[in-house]
Amino acid sequence: MGNQTRIIKIDGMTCGGCVASVHNATADIDGLDDISIELADNQATVTFDDSKTSAETIAAAIDDAGFDATVTNA
């Protein structure tokens, strides 16, 4: 299909260090083209190639970093 953009709700972020942790957790995901993390909104907007990865895979990597990540329907 190509590029998709989804929103991932992230609970547990409290500071800039948390944002950096999310960036680090997702940095090596093949197919993730862009991630924009909004600390104030507790969410990330991700753009990815759905032939290489999925929003659920990205959320799982964020979970593994110690946060509670949920893909929204948006």
Phi and psi restraints in degrees (range 20) as a CNS / XPLOR table:
assign (resid 1 and name C) (resid 2 and name N)
       (resid 2 and name CA) (resid 2 and name C) 1.0 114.6 20.0 2
assign (resid 2 and name N) (resid 2 and name CA)
       (resid 2 and name C) (resid 3 and name N) 1.0 -151.7 20.0 2
assign (resid 2 and name C) (resid 3 and name N)
       (resid 3 and name CA) (resid 3 and name C) 1.0 -76.1 20.0 2
assign (resid 3 and name N) (resid 3 and name CA)
       (resid 3 and name C) (resid 4 and name N) 1.0 139.0 20.0 2
assign (resid 3 and name C) (resid 4 and name N)
       (resid 4 and name CA) (resid 4 and name C) 1.0 -129.8 20.0 2
assign (resid 4 and name N) (resid 4 and name CA)
       (resid 4 and name C) (resid 5 and name N) 1.0 152.6 20.0 2
assign (resid 4 and name C) (resid 5 and name N)
       (resid 5 and name CA) (resid 5 and name C) 1.0 -121.6 20.0 2
assign (resid 5 and name N) (resid 5 and name CA)
       (resid 5 and name C) (resid 6 and name N) 1.0 129.7 20.0 2
assign (resid 5 and name C) (resid 6 and name N)
       (resid 6 and name CA) (resid 6 and name C) 1.0 -136.6 20.0 2
assign (resid 6 and name N) (resid 6 and name CA)
       (resid 6 and name C) (resid 7 and name N) 1.0 161.8 20.0 2
assign (resid 6 and name C) (resid 7 and name N)
       (resid 7 and name CA) (resid 7 and name C) 1.0 -108.3 20.0 2
assign (resid 7 and name N) (resid 7 and name CA)
       (resid 7 and name C) (resid 8 and name N) 1.0 133.0 20.0 2
assign (resid 7 and name C) (resid 8 and name N)
       (resid 8 and name CA) (resid 8 and name C) 1.0 -115.9 20.0 2
assign (resid 8 and name N) (resid 8 and name CA)
       (resid 8 and name C) (resid 9 and name N) 1.0 121.2 20.0 2
assign (resid 8 and name C) (resid 9 and name N)
       (resid 9 and name CA) (resid 9 and name C) 1.0 -78.9 20.0 2
assign (resid 9 and name N) (resid 9 and name CA)
       (resid 9 and name C) (resid 10 and name N) 1.0 132.2 20.0 2
assign (resid 9 and name C) (resid 10 and name N)
       (resid 10 and name CA) (resid 10 and name C) 1.0 -125.8 20.0 2
assign (resid 10 and name N) (resid 10 and name CA)
       (resid 10 and name C) (resid 11 and name N) 1.0 111.7 20.0 2
assign (resid 10 and name C) (resid 11 and name N)
       (resid 11 and name CA) (resid 11 and name C) 1.0 -94.6 20.0 2
assign (resid 11 and name N) (resid 11 and name CA)
       (resid 11 and name C) (resid 12 and name N) 1.0 142.9 20.0 2
assign (resid 11 and name C) (resid 12 and name N)
       (resid 12 and name CA) (resid 12 and name C) 1.0 107.4 20.0 2
assign (resid 12 and name N) (resid 12 and name CA)
       (resid 12 and name C) (resid 13 and name N) 1.0 -4.4 20.0 2
assign (resid 12 and name C) (resid 13 and name N)
       (resid 13 and name CA) (resid 13 and name C) 1.0 -81.7 20.0 2
assign (resid 13 and name N) (resid 13 and name CA)
       (resid 13 and name C) (resid 14 and name N) 1.0 130.6 20.0 2
assign (resid 13 and name C) (resid 14 and name N)
       (resid 14 and name CA) (resid 14 and name C) 1.0 -127.4 20.0 2
assign (resid 14 and name N) (resid 14 and name CA)
       (resid 14 and name C) (resid 15 and name N) 1.0 -11.4 20.0 2
assign (resid 14 and name C) (resid 15 and name N)
       (resid 15 and name CA) (resid 15 and name C) 1.0 -158.6 20.0 2
assign (resid 15 and name N) (resid 15 and name CA)
       (resid 15 and name C) (resid 16 and name N) 1.0 177.9 20.0 2
assign (resid 15 and name C) (resid 16 and name N)
       (resid 16 and name CA) (resid 16 and name C) 1.0 -62.0 20.0 2
assign (resid 16 and name N) (resid 16 and name CA)
       (resid 16 and name C) (resid 17 and name N) 1.0 -29.8 20.0 2
assign (resid 16 and name C) (resid 17 and name N)
       (resid 17 and name CA) (resid 17 and name C) 1.0 -64.4 20.0 2
assign (resid 17 and name N) (resid 17 and name CA)
       (resid 17 and name C) (resid 18 and name N) 1.0 -35.1 20.0 2
assign (resid 17 and name C) (resid 18 and name N)
       (resid 18 and name CA) (resid 18 and name C) 1.0 -65.9 20.0 2
assign (resid 18 and name N) (resid 18 and name CA)
       (resid 18 and name C) (resid 19 and name N) 1.0 -40.9 20.0 2
assign (resid 18 and name C) (resid 19 and name N)
       (resid 19 and name CA) (resid 19 and name C) 1.0 -60.6 20.0 2
assign (resid 19 and name N) (resid 19 and name CA)
       (resid 19 and name C) (resid 20 and name N) 1.0 -43.9 20.0 2
assign (resid 19 and name C) (resid 20 and name N)
       (resid 20 and name CA) (resid 20 and name C) 1.0 -63.2 20.0 2
assign (resid 20 and name N) (resid 20 and name CA)
       (resid 20 and name C) (resid 21 and name N) 1.0 -37.9 20.0 2
assign (resid 20 and name C) (resid 21 and name N)
       (resid 21 and name CA) (resid 21 and name C) 1.0 -63.4 20.0 2
assign (resid 21 and name N) (resid 21 and name CA)
       (resid 21 and name C) (resid 22 and name N) 1.0 -39.8 20.0 2
assign (resid 21 and name C) (resid 22 and name N)
       (resid 22 and name CA) (resid 22 and name C) 1.0 -65.9 20.0 2
assign (resid 22 and name N) (resid 22 and name CA)
       (resid 22 and name C) (resid 23 and name N) 1.0 -43.5 20.0 2
assign (resid 22 and name C) (resid 23 and name N)
       (resid 23 and name CA) (resid 23 and name C) 1.0 -58.5 20.0 2
assign (resid 23 and name N) (resid 23 and name CA)
       (resid 23 and name C) (resid 24 and name N) 1.0 -46.4 20.0 2
assign (resid 23 and name C) (resid 24 and name N)
       (resid 24 and name CA) (resid 24 and name C) 1.0 -64.0 20.0 2
assign (resid 24 and name N) (resid 24 and name CA)
       (resid 24 and name C) (resid 25 and name N) 1.0 -38.1 20.0 2
assign (resid 24 and name C) (resid 25 and name N)
       (resid 25 and name CA) (resid 25 and name C) 1.0 -67.3 20.0 2
assign (resid 25 and name N) (resid 25 and name CA)
       (resid 25 and name C) (resid 26 and name N) 1.0 -25.9 20.0 2
assign (resid 25 and name C) (resid 26 and name N)
       (resid 26 and name CA) (resid 26 and name C) 1.0 -106.6 20.0 2
assign (resid 26 and name N) (resid 26 and name CA)
       (resid 26 and name C) (resid 27 and name N) 1.0 -3.7 20.0 2
assign (resid 26 and name C) (resid 27 and name N)
       (resid 27 and name CA) (resid 27 and name C) 1.0 -59.1 20.0 2
assign (resid 27 and name N) (resid 27 and name CA)
       (resid 27 and name C) (resid 28 and name N) 1.0 -34.4 20.0 2
assign (resid 27 and name C) (resid 28 and name N)
       (resid 28 and name CA) (resid 28 and name C) 1.0 -99.5 20.0 2
assign (resid 28 and name N) (resid 28 and name CA)
       (resid 28 and name C) (resid 29 and name N) 1.0 12.5 20.0 2
assign (resid 28 and name C) (resid 29 and name N)
       (resid 29 and name CA) (resid 29 and name C) 1.0 -77.7 20.0 2
assign (resid 29 and name N) (resid 29 and name CA)
       (resid 29 and name C) (resid 30 and name N) 1.0 115.6 20.0 2
assign (resid 29 and name C) (resid 30 and name N)
       (resid 30 and name CA) (resid 30 and name C) 1.0 -66.8 20.0 2
assign (resid 30 and name N) (resid 30 and name CA)
       (resid 30 and name C) (resid 31 and name N) 1.0 127.3 20.0 2
assign (resid 30 and name C) (resid 31 and name N)
       (resid 31 and name CA) (resid 31 and name C) 1.0 101.0 20.0 2
assign (resid 31 and name N) (resid 31 and name CA)
       (resid 31 and name C) (resid 32 and name N) 1.0 -12.6 20.0 2
assign (resid 31 and name C) (resid 32 and name N)
       (resid 32 and name CA) (resid 32 and name C) 1.0 -80.1 20.0 2
assign (resid 32 and name N) (resid 32 and name CA)
       (resid 32 and name C) (resid 33 and name N) 1.0 112.0 20.0 2
assign (resid 32 and name C) (resid 33 and name N)
       (resid 33 and name CA) (resid 33 and name C) 1.0 -87.1 20.0 2
assign (resid 33 and name N) (resid 33 and name CA)
       (resid 33 and name C) (resid 34 and name N) 1.0 -36.8 20.0 2
assign (resid 33 and name C) (resid 34 and name N)
       (resid 34 and name CA) (resid 34 and name C) 1.0 -157.1 20.0 2
assign (resid 34 and name N) (resid 34 and name CA)
       (resid 34 and name C) (resid 35 and name N) 1.0 142.4 20.0 2
assign (resid 34 and name C) (resid 35 and name N)
       (resid 35 and name CA) (resid 35 and name C) 1.0 -135.6 20.0 2
assign (resid 35 and name N) (resid 35 and name CA)
       (resid 35 and name C) (resid 36 and name N) 1.0 127.7 20.0 2
assign (resid 35 and name C) (resid 36 and name N)
       (resid 36 and name CA) (resid 36 and name C) 1.0 -119.5 20.0 2
assign (resid 36 and name N) (resid 36 and name CA)
       (resid 36 and name C) (resid 37 and name N) 1.0 114.9 20.0 2
assign (resid 36 and name C) (resid 37 and name N)
       (resid 37 and name CA) (resid 37 and name C) 1.0 -103.7 20.0 2
assign (resid 37 and name N) (resid 37 and name CA)
       (resid 37 and name C) (resid 38 and name N) 1.0 127.4 20.0 2
assign (resid 37 and name C) (resid 38 and name N)
       (resid 38 and name CA) (resid 38 and name C) 1.0 -110.7 20.0 2
assign (resid 38 and name N) (resid 38 and name CA)
       (resid 38 and name C) (resid 39 and name N) 1.0 102.3 20.0 2
assign (resid 38 and name C) (resid 39 and name N)
       (resid 39 and name CA) (resid 39 and name C) 1.0 -60.5 20.0 2
assign (resid 39 and name N) (resid 39 and name CA)
       (resid 39 and name C) (resid 40 and name N) 1.0 -44.3 20.0 2
assign (resid 39 and name C) (resid 40 and name N)
       (resid 40 and name CA) (resid 40 and name C) 1.0 -62.9 20.0 2
assign (resid 40 and name N) (resid 40 and name CA)
       (resid 40 and name C) (resid 41 and name N) 1.0 -32.3 20.0 2
assign (resid 40 and name C) (resid 41 and name N)
       (resid 41 and name CA) (resid 41 and name C) 1.0 -95.8 20.0 2
assign (resid 41 and name N) (resid 41 and name CA)
       (resid 41 and name C) (resid 42 and name N) 1.0 -3.3 20.0 2
assign (resid 41 and name C) (resid 42 and name N)
       (resid 42 and name CA) (resid 42 and name C) 1.0 51.9 20.0 2
assign (resid 42 and name N) (resid 42 and name CA)
       (resid 42 and name C) (resid 43 and name N) 1.0 49.3 20.0 2
assign (resid 42 and name C) (resid 43 and name N)
       (resid 43 and name CA) (resid 43 and name C) 1.0 -153.0 20.0 2
assign (resid 43 and name N) (resid 43 and name CA)
       (resid 43 and name C) (resid 44 and name N) 1.0 163.1 20.0 2
assign (resid 43 and name C) (resid 44 and name N)
       (resid 44 and name CA) (resid 44 and name C) 1.0 -129.0 20.0 2
assign (resid 44 and name N) (resid 44 and name CA)
       (resid 44 and name C) (resid 45 and name N) 1.0 140.7 20.0 2
assign (resid 44 and name C) (resid 45 and name N)
       (resid 45 and name CA) (resid 45 and name C) 1.0 -103.2 20.0 2
assign (resid 45 and name N) (resid 45 and name CA)
       (resid 45 and name C) (resid 46 and name N) 1.0 122.7 20.0 2
assign (resid 45 and name C) (resid 46 and name N)
       (resid 46 and name CA) (resid 46 and name C) 1.0 -117.7 20.0 2
assign (resid 46 and name N) (resid 46 and name CA)
       (resid 46 and name C) (resid 47 and name N) 1.0 139.4 20.0 2
assign (resid 46 and name C) (resid 47 and name N)
       (resid 47 and name CA) (resid 47 and name C) 1.0 -118.4 20.0 2
assign (resid 47 and name N) (resid 47 and name CA)
       (resid 47 and name C) (resid 48 and name N) 1.0 128.5 20.0 2
assign (resid 47 and name C) (resid 48 and name N)
       (resid 48 and name CA) (resid 48 and name C) 1.0 -148.5 20.0 2
assign (resid 48 and name N) (resid 48 and name CA)
       (resid 48 and name C) (resid 49 and name N) 1.0 160.0 20.0 2
assign (resid 48 and name C) (resid 49 and name N)
       (resid 49 and name CA) (resid 49 and name C) 1.0 -88.3 20.0 2
assign (resid 49 and name N) (resid 49 and name CA)
       (resid 49 and name C) (resid 50 and name N) 1.0 111.2 20.0 2
assign (resid 49 and name C) (resid 50 and name N)
       (resid 50 and name CA) (resid 50 and name C) 1.0 -73.6 20.0 2
assign (resid 50 and name N) (resid 50 and name CA)
       (resid 50 and name C) (resid 51 and name N) 1.0 -1.4 20.0 2
assign (resid 50 and name C) (resid 51 and name N)
       (resid 51 and name CA) (resid 51 and name C) 1.0 -86.8 20.0 2
assign (resid 51 and name N) (resid 51 and name CA)
       (resid 51 and name C) (resid 52 and name N) 1.0 -10.8 20.0 2
assign (resid 51 and name C) (resid 52 and name N)
       (resid 52 and name CA) (resid 52 and name C) 1.0 -114.1 20.0 2
assign (resid 52 and name N) (resid 52 and name CA)
       (resid 52 and name C) (resid 53 and name N) 1.0 -29.5 20.0 2
assign (resid 52 and name C) (resid 53 and name N)
       (resid 53 and name CA) (resid 53 and name C) 1.0 -153.3 20.0 2
assign (resid 53 and name N) (resid 53 and name CA)
       (resid 53 and name C) (resid 54 and name N) 1.0 -178.7 20.0 2
assign (resid 53 and name C) (resid 54 and name N)
       (resid 54 and name CA) (resid 54 and name C) 1.0 -139.8 20.0 2
assign (resid 54 and name N) (resid 54 and name CA)
       (resid 54 and name C) (resid 55 and name N) 1.0 163.7 20.0 2
assign (resid 54 and name C) (resid 55 and name N)
       (resid 55 and name CA) (resid 55 and name C) 1.0 -61.6 20.0 2
assign (resid 55 and name N) (resid 55 and name CA)
       (resid 55 and name C) (resid 56 and name N) 1.0 -34.8 20.0 2
assign (resid 55 and name C) (resid 56 and name N)
       (resid 56 and name CA) (resid 56 and name C) 1.0 -66.4 20.0 2
assign (resid 56 and name N) (resid 56 and name CA)
       (resid 56 and name C) (resid 57 and name N) 1.0 -37.7 20.0 2
assign (resid 56 and name C) (resid 57 and name N)
       (resid 57 and name CA) (resid 57 and name C) 1.0 -65.2 20.0 2
assign (resid 57 and name N) (resid 57 and name CA)
       (resid 57 and name C) (resid 58 and name N) 1.0 -41.5 20.0 2
assign (resid 57 and name C) (resid 58 and name N)
       (resid 58 and name CA) (resid 58 and name C) 1.0 -64.8 20.0 2
assign (resid 58 and name N) (resid 58 and name CA)
       (resid 58 and name C) (resid 59 and name N) 1.0 -43.9 20.0 2
assign (resid 58 and name C) (resid 59 and name N)
       (resid 59 and name CA) (resid 59 and name C) 1.0 -62.2 20.0 2
assign (resid 59 and name N) (resid 59 and name CA)
       (resid 59 and name C) (resid 60 and name N) 1.0 -38.2 20.0 2
assign (resid 59 and name C) (resid 60 and name N)
       (resid 60 and name CA) (resid 60 and name C) 1.0 -64.1 20.0 2
assign (resid 60 and name N) (resid 60 and name CA)
       (resid 60 and name C) (resid 61 and name N) 1.0 -37.7 20.0 2
assign (resid 60 and name C) (resid 61 and name N)
       (resid 61 and name CA) (resid 61 and name C) 1.0 -64.8 20.0 2
assign (resid 61 and name N) (resid 61 and name CA)
       (resid 61 and name C) (resid 62 and name N) 1.0 -37.8 20.0 2
assign (resid 61 and name C) (resid 62 and name N)
       (resid 62 and name CA) (resid 62 and name C) 1.0 -67.9 20.0 2
assign (resid 62 and name N) (resid 62 and name CA)
       (resid 62 and name C) (resid 63 and name N) 1.0 -40.8 20.0 2
assign (resid 62 and name C) (resid 63 and name N)
       (resid 63 and name CA) (resid 63 and name C) 1.0 -57.3 20.0 2
assign (resid 63 and name N) (resid 63 and name CA)
       (resid 63 and name C) (resid 64 and name N) 1.0 -44.9 20.0 2
assign (resid 63 and name C) (resid 64 and name N)
       (resid 64 and name CA) (resid 64 and name C) 1.0 -62.7 20.0 2
assign (resid 64 and name N) (resid 64 and name CA)
       (resid 64 and name C) (resid 65 and name N) 1.0 -22.8 20.0 2
assign (resid 64 and name C) (resid 65 and name N)
       (resid 65 and name CA) (resid 65 and name C) 1.0 -83.5 20.0 2
assign (resid 65 and name N) (resid 65 and name CA)
       (resid 65 and name C) (resid 66 and name N) 1.0 -1.2 20.0 2
assign (resid 65 and name C) (resid 66 and name N)
       (resid 66 and name CA) (resid 66 and name C) 1.0 105.8 20.0 2
assign (resid 66 and name N) (resid 66 and name CA)
       (resid 66 and name C) (resid 67 and name N) 1.0 11.4 20.0 2
assign (resid 66 and name C) (resid 67 and name N)
       (resid 67 and name CA) (resid 67 and name C) 1.0 -111.6 20.0 2
assign (resid 67 and name N) (resid 67 and name CA)
       (resid 67 and name C) (resid 68 and name N) 1.0 168.6 20.0 2
assign (resid 67 and name C) (resid 68 and name N)
       (resid 68 and name CA) (resid 68 and name C) 1.0 -108.3 20.0 2
assign (resid 68 and name N) (resid 68 and name CA)
       (resid 68 and name C) (resid 69 and name N) 1.0 101.6 20.0 2
assign (resid 68 and name C) (resid 69 and name N)
       (resid 69 and name CA) (resid 69 and name C) 1.0 -107.5 20.0 2
assign (resid 69 and name N) (resid 69 and name CA)
       (resid 69 and name C) (resid 70 and name N) 1.0 133.4 20.0 2
assign (resid 69 and name C) (resid 70 and name N)
       (resid 70 and name CA) (resid 70 and name C) 1.0 -133.6 20.0 2
assign (resid 70 and name N) (resid 70 and name CA)
       (resid 70 and name C) (resid 71 and name N) 1.0 128.9 20.0 2
assign (resid 70 and name C) (resid 71 and name N)
       (resid 71 and name CA) (resid 71 and name C) 1.0 -75.6 20.0 2
assign (resid 71 and name N) (resid 71 and name CA)
       (resid 71 and name C) (resid 72 and name N) 1.0 129.9 20.0 2
assign (resid 71 and name C) (resid 72 and name N)
       (resid 72 and name CA) (resid 72 and name C) 1.0 -92.3 20.0 2
assign (resid 72 and name N) (resid 72 and name CA)
       (resid 72 and name C) (resid 73 and name N) 1.0 171.2 20.0 2
assign (resid 72 and name C) (resid 73 and name N)
       (resid 73 and name CA) (resid 73 and name C) 1.0 -81.0 20.0 2
assign (resid 73 and name N) (resid 73 and name CA)
       (resid 73 and name C) (resid 74 and name N) 1.0 -8.2 20.0 2
